[in-house]
Amino acid sequence: MTTHPAGSHTPEPATDAEPRVERNDDEGRYEIWLGDVLGGFTEFTPDSRGRLVFPHTIVDPAFKGQGLGGVLVGRALADVASRGETIVPRCPFVVRYLRGHEVSGLLVDWPNAPDFVR
């Protein structure tokens, strides 16, 4: 995952930096940052009904085992809930997160539900 211009020195992951999650509407994703290092992202795409489809989440292998995926998805979904938006979880990580965690106020349209409308 490249976050710096080609040929520049990529900084070491900031292990003591507090992770922050930001919504990047231009890129269609929520990003998790540790200092100035991008640790990962979860993508979203609005569908024809205005729902946010979450198809994919990735965390940089340099941060493996630190729980950043859960922090990223948890904060992203909490932000979506605070905005009153509905999600369609297609990313396996997001699906697993939702099955194990309550996200207060989050509206979810499950793709495999009998009443799901595409």
Summary of the structure (lengths in Angstrom):
residues: 118
radius of gyration: 15.1
end to end distance: 32.0
largest distance: 51.0
contacts: 303
relative contact order: 0.16
helix: 23%
strand: 27%
